[in-house]
Amino acid sequence: MPSAKKSHPPLTRETILGAAIGLFQEHGFSGLGMRQIADCLQIKAPSLYHHFTSKEDLARQALQLYREGQATRLLAIEATGDVNEQLRMYAELFARMLDNGSRPCMYLMLVREPSLQEPACLDELRLFVKQNVDWLEGILRNCNDMLRLPTGVSARDLAETIFAAFEGAMAVSLVDPMPSVTFRERANKVLKLVITTT
């Protein structure tokens, strides 16, 4: 009687991309090969090329899925509370990544990669920044009476500053024993500087 083979559910593009997002967050682009992704999925590396033409193609599609997932979360935040609560929930998106095995934002891990220079990947990184800044600007424009804007500083300027501050706070919090706790403290300080309490 032949031995029964262990059956795995069919491997979908989404399954591969989900695994790749976590691995890129953990290892970056240069520190990760197709073989490692395949090993994580318990398949052979050539099977990945059925879905993706290269590691760059996989990274681009993973970035796109990551950005789309975040867009959904931003829409959910937008539908709740006042601006203080919306910005606190926005900060929580970053903090929860650090709760999850101290994984930084995928953008943060890949933007510093000199080997990730394919134009389509760079475009996805730029779209991620634009998505965040556009969303923050929209939130801030809805609460002009609560903003502490110095003369000559626009809601767009403030949105760019908050996004950069959160990405930077995430990076520097990684060296602390409890990165998500440290990030939350830093994010709260940033928000206190720009939003009045009501």
N, C-alpha and C positions, 0 to 999 in steps of 0.2 A: 504494500500500500504506500503510495507516495506521501511524503511529509507535507503537511499543510503549510502553505506559505503565509507569512504574516501579511495581512492586507491593510493597506493604508488608504484613507479617503483620497479621492482624486485631488491632485495638486493643482490649485487654481492660481491664476496671476495674482489675485488679492492675497492669498495665503503667503505667496513668496514675497510680495511687497510688504506685508505686515511684518514678516520676519526680518526683512532687509532694513526696514525703518529702525527697529530696535537695535540691530547690529551696527548700522551706521551711527546711531546715537552713542553706542558704546565704544566703537573702534575707529570711527571716522572713515574716510574713503580710502586713504593709502594703507591703513592698517587692516584692511579687509579684502579678502579675495573671493572669487566666485566659489572656490572649494569650501571655504568656511561657511558661506551661506548655504551651500548644498549640504554640508555636514549637519548644520542646524536643522535642516528640513528632512534629514535622513534620506537624501537622494544623491545621485551621482551628478557632478558638476555639469556634464554635457546636457543634462535634462533642463538646466536653467536656460540654455540657449534656444530651447523650443519657444520660450516666452520673451526673451530679451536678447538683443543682438550683441551686447557687450555689458561690462560692468557700468560704464557710463550711462547706457540706456536704462539699466536697472536703477541707477541712482537718480536719474531724471524722473522716471516714473514714480519712484518712491517719494521724491520731493513733491511731486504733483499731488499724490495721494495724501501726503502729510499736510500740505497746504489746504487741500479741499476739506480734510477732516477738521482742521483748525477753523476754516471759514464757517462750517456748521456750528462749531462751539461758539464762535463769536456772535452769530445770529441768535443763538439761544441766550447768551448773556445780554444782548441788546434788548431783548424782550422782557427783561426783569429789572426791577428796582430803579433807584436814582443813580446819578453818575458816580457817587461814592461807592455804592454797591457794585456797579458795573466795573469800575476800575479795580476794586478789590478782587472781584471774580476773574478779571483779566490777569491780575498778578498770580492768582491761584493756578491758572493754566501752566505757568512756568514752575511754580512750587511743586505741583503734583508730578511733573517730570522728574524733579529731584527726589521726590518721595519714592519714585519707581526706580530703585537701584542707582540713584544719583546720575541718571541719564540727562545730559543737557539737551536743549533744543537741537533738533536735527540741523537747522540753519546754522547754529553756532558751531557745530562739529564740522560741517562741510564748507562753510564760507572761508575758512582758513587754509583749505587744502590747495596747495600749489598744483597738484597733479589733476585737480578737477577743473579743467579749463575748457571743456566742451561748451560751445555757446548755448546749447539748449539747457544745460545744467545751470549755467550762470544766469540765464533768463529766469529759470524757476526760482533761484535764490533771490533775484531782484523782485519777482512777483510776490514772494513771501514777505519781504520788507514792505512793499507797497500795500499789500493787503492789510498788514498790521497798522501801518501809519494812516491809511485811509480810514480804517475802522475807528482808530483812536481819535482822529480829527473829527469825524462825525459825532462821536460821543461828546467830545469837548465843545463843539459848536452848539450843542443842545443845552449847555450849562454855562453860558458866558458870564452870568451873574456870579458864579462861584469860582471863577478862575482868577488866579493872581498872575496876570500877564504883565511883565514889564513893558514899557513903551517900545514899540517896534517889534514885539514878539507876537507871532500869530498862533492860532490854534494848531496850524500845521507844524510850526516850529516846536511847539510843546509836544505834539504827538510824536515827532521824530525823537525828541529828547527822552520821552518816557520809554519808547521802544528800545532805544539804545541803552538807557539806564537799566532796564530789566534784563536785556541780553548780557550786559556787562556784569550786573549783580549776580546773574546765574553763573557766569564764568568764575568770578572771584570767590563765590560761595562753595565751589567744588572742593576747595582745599580744606574746608572746615569739617569738623567731625560730624556735624548735623547740617548738611548743605541746605535742605529745604527750610529748616528753622531760621538759619542765617539769612537765606534769601527773603523770607517773609518779613523779617525785621528791616532789611534794606529797602524792600519794595514799599513798605509802609512809610518809611522816612521820605522816600521820593514822592509819594502821593501827598504827604502832609505839606511838602514844599509848594505844591502846585494847586491843591484844591482846598478851599476853605471848609471848615466844619460848620454844619448847620444844626 
